[in-house]
Amino acid sequence: MILAGGLSVRFGRPKAFLPVGPGGPAFVEQLVTTFHAAGVDEVLVVGRPEDQRLRDTVTRLGARFIDNPRAERGQLSSVIAALDAIAPDVNAVMVTPVDIPLVRAETVVALRDAFLRSGAPIARATHRGRHGHPVIFSSAVFDELRHAPLEQGAKAVVRAHGAAVLDVEVDDDGVLRDVDTAQDYRDLFGTDA
């Protein structure tokens, strides 16, 4: 699931449609394409019900748009909206915010494969020992996600599992490169959005 329901207060405009560098695809398009290239079964994009542009783009890209009518409550509310929309027999979900657009398809594959071999309740991509995204949550922790404190988000569930969390080291600094501010964008792409 790609979380794209935030108001982007710090950035000043929605980040789903920021270009991946000059002339590049929009963040959301880049991520959907990456997940499809990695063979992810179903790509979900969670957004605000009134965001028709995002809904139309997601549909055009062959992904599934999920309404989050409580998006102002933070990222965890988007995770919960997606959990409520998936089939009950889904074994795990991979989660990333829309503002981490440079994750590579081979990273998604490596994370998924390591998770499937491990039996861990949670797996996350790391680069040079730093935790990043995507993060995979097994169905064993879905209820914990649904009941976690909104202000702490999914991090509370990750912390609760401590040593049981599988860190998957990848040679991809894109797992760490999030764009929260205009300066982050300039640092990443060398230009203004």
N, C-alpha and C positions, 0 to 999 in steps of 0.2 A: 504494500500500500504506500502510495505517495501522498504525503500530507500537504495540502495546498489550501487550507481554509483560513489561514491567518490573515490579519489585517495589515501586516508589514509596517507597523507603526514606525519602527526605527529606520526602515528604508524609505518610507514615504509613498510607496506604490506597490501593488501586488507583485510578488517575485516570480510567480509561475510563468509570466510572459517576458521576463528579462532575457535578453539574448545571451547565448553562450559565446561571448566575445563578439567582435564586430561582424555582422552578417551571419552569425550563427543561429541555430534553432533556439526556440524558447526553452527555458529550463525544463518545463513540464514535458515538452516534446522530446528533449534529450533523454530524460529519465525513462519515459515510456519506451522509447526506442531501445535504450540500454537493457531494460528488463525483458523486452521481447527477444532481443538478441541473445540473452542469457537463458532463454527457454522457460521463463517463469510462466506457470500455468495460467494465472489470471492477474492482470494488472488493474489495480483499483486506484483511483485518484479521488481523494476526499476533499470536498470544497463546500462553499456556502451555497444554499439552495438558489439564491438570486444570481449567482455567477454564471450567466448563460454563455458567456464567451468561453469560460473554462469547460463547461459541460459540452459545448459543441466541439471544442478542440479534442477533448478526451474521446468522445465518440468517434470523431474522424480518425483518430490514431488507433482505434481498435481496442481501447481500454474501457473500463466501466467506471462511470461517475457515481460517487456516493454522496448523498446530501448529508451535511452536518448542520442541523438547525441550531446547534449550540456552540458553534465554532468560536465564539467570543470567550468561551471557557478554557481555551487552550488546546494544545496538541493532543493531550490525552483524550479529550472529547472527540477528536477526529478518529483516533484509534478505536474508541468504543463504537462510534457510528459504523465504522467498517466491520468490526467484529459482529455487530448486530445484523449486518447485511450479508455475511458469508454463510455458506452451507454449514450445517452442524457437524459434518464429518471432516472438515478441514483440519489438518494435523498441525499446521504452523502458518504464521504470517511473517513476511519480511517487511520492515518498516523503514522509511526514510523521509525526511522532510524535503520539500521541493527545492529548498535553497542549498542543496548539496548536489549540484548538477554534473559533476565530473567523475563520478564513480564509473569504473569501467565494467563492461559485461563480464570479463574474465574474473573480476573481483566478486561479482554476484554469484557466479558459478562456484568459485572456490569457497565462499562463505556457505552457500547452500550445501555443497557436497560435504564439507567438514561438519556441518550441523547434522546432516542425515547419518553420518557415520558415528557421531558421538553419543547420541541419546541425551544430550544436555537440554535443560529447559529453556535456555537462552544462549544465543551466539551473537557475537558482534565483531565487526571488522575493526582491526587495529592496524596502525602504521607506526613503526618505530616505537611500539609500546604505548601509543596514545589511542584511546578509544574513539571510534568514529561511527559512521553509518555506512551501510544498513545494519539493522539489528533484527535478528530472527527470534520470535517468541513461539514456543510450542503451545499446543492447545492446553497443556497442563497448567499454564499460567494465565489463560484467558480470563478466568474469574478474578484473579488477582489484579489484572489490568482494569477490569470493570469496577473494582472497588478501591483502587489506589487513590490517594489524595490528589485532587486536580492540580493543586499548586505545585506538587512534586512531580507529577506526571509519571511516565513509564520508568523514569530513573529510580523511583521508589521500589519498583518490582525488581529491577536489575540489582539494586543494592541488597535487597532482601535475599537474593540467591548467591551473593558473594562468590565463593570459590567454585560454585557449580556452574557459573557462567563461562562459556567457552570463548576465549579470545582467539580470533583467527587473524594471524599476522599476514598482511598483504603488502605487496610492493606497489601501492597505489595511494599517493597522498591525496587523491580526490575524496577519499573517505573522511578526510578531516577539513576539507575546504568549503566551509559554509559561508553564505553571503547574508549577513545580518544588516550591514550598513552600506552606504554608497562607497565608503573607504574600502570595505572588504571587496566590493566589486572591482574597484580600481586596482587593488593589490593583486587580485586574481587574474584580471584580463588586461591590465595596463591602459584602461580607458574608462570613460564614464559610460553609464548605461544609457 
